[in-house]
Amino acid sequence: MNTPLSRRTALQAAGATALAAGLSGLTATAARADAADDAPFAPKLVTYPRPSTMPTNTSFKVRVRTAPDGDWQTLDIWRPRLEEINPTTGSGKVYDTSMVYFDFRGSAEIEVTYLKGGTTKARVRPDALGIKFELLGDTLRFTLDEPRDVVVQINDQIFDCLHLFTNHIDPNPPSADDPDVLYVGPGVTTVPGGLLTVPSGKTVHLAGGAVLIGQVYFKDVEKASLTGHGMVYGGTANGILCEGSKNIRIEDVIVMNPGGGYIATLGESENVHIKHLRGFSSRGNGDGIDIFSSSSVVIDGCFLRNSDDCIAIYAHRWDYYGDTRDITVQNCTLWADVAHPVNVGTHGNTDAPETLENLVFKNLDILDHREPQMGYQGCIALNPGDSNLIKNVRIEDVRIEDFRWGQVIHMRVMYNTKYNTSVGRGIQDVYVKNLSYTGTRANPSLFLGYDADHGIDDVTFENLVINGTVVADSMKKPKWYLTTDTVQWYYNEHVTNLRFLTTAEAGAAATS
């Protein structure tokens, strides 16, 4: 969990002046490109060196070239860290993993060699991308025709795997001389005081190969941005913090193992667009992107692997107050080593009840979920507490691969006295379309209203597919069976108007 705002002693403004001071004395290392900049449609590859002070990992060798016959370039390996909870002791074990990144135009051929040897099988995920590869001994090759974020697993290794992130080549990067740009060039920059405060109207741009050690902070500002193909790394606080701000853009950066745990936190903010953010966390309660009492937020095309919830959407907590509404999470890949890929509703304001509404989760690939606590399972969890009401939720085109420990979906009106001061008001109007799960390890999904006054109402599943079978009220089953019995799910007496439809039945109902 975040440290309460009243205790955040690190929030001391650095601003543009301090950033300039932090940049002084840096030696820029140019990115390497294998095609001329004056050929805007020719295949092109841009790679970035890892600063020598940044830790590496030695499990993989990775080379890349423009397909089909460009010059091979060997990529520097970065070392993110990951965590897994021991269900007996509650302690967390931290693991090293591997990451590479580069930019390209056209097609890129990638060669991955597992240096530890003994490769018997490999996998390039998400499975839905259908990436075909050639495996020769300990080396596999595959081609990307457009930038993708993928994970290469050897012999089903969960932690000793390769995360490969790619970007489009930026056709018009900001200039270091632009007065509205706080430009961070290649190499390591440590922000004085650990905090870079972004002024209104300014853009912090992290060039490819840049490593910014510290937190990027948007506080009561408008029309400000964080962009670029560089990295926010470590520090003592969360990676990105946005409070009381409007019209904020965060795009393309990587956040690696922030000291405070969270990749990005939004509180009492409006019109925030987070696109193609990639992030890792390994601290206890190390969430990905958390949203508190905010509105009009879009999270698009992100890859998050976290030691707690990847996406968490709440109302009041700490010094944040107010409803949360109009939130869209789309085109993302989520991997939760602890807790939920998506969690909604735990925290709110018992004294002045709040609402979380108009939430959209669309085109998601969920790669893993591991949570021993039955009450906190669910690849997607709607869990209102603290007098919260969750309503008008759309979940569409979500592909869940087999995970280690948990449930496909969990809806529960909750009152956990560890986190809550009152029971949630309820869950209303949820539509789930084209949700699929392929695997064998899922526990039964649960739908639990609290009582007759705090229930779940009007939940529809259209084209729910579990291991290739479409689950519908009309499916063949013993007449005394509930539809949920066919997939070993459970709902209690405080759930009303729960429906399972085929696509054809949903279409007919919509036109009737």
Secondary structure, 3 states (H helix, E strand, C coil): CCCCHHHCCCCCCCHHHHHHHHHCCCCCCCCEECCCCCCCCCCEEEECCCCCCCCCCCCEEEEEEECCCCCCEECCCECCEEEEECCCCCCEEEEECEEEEEEEECCEEEEEEECCCCCCCEEEECHHHCCCEEEECCEEEEEECCCCEEEEEECCCCCCCEEEEEEECCCCCCCCCCCCEEEECCEEEEEEEEEEECCCCCEEEECCCEEEEEEEEEECCEEEEEECCCEEECCCCCCEEEECCEEEEEECCEEECCCCCCCEEEECCEEEEEECCEEECCCCCCCCEEEECCEEEEEECCEEEECCCCEEEECCECCECCCEEEEEEECCEEEECCECCEEECCCCCCCCCCEEEEEEEEEEEEEEEECCCHHHCCCEEECCECCCEEEEEEEEEEEEECCCEEECEEEECCCCCCCCCCECCEEEEEEEEEEEEECCCEECCEEECCECCECEEEEEEECEEECCEEECCCCCCCCCCCHHHHHCCEECCCEEEEEEECHHHHHHHHHC
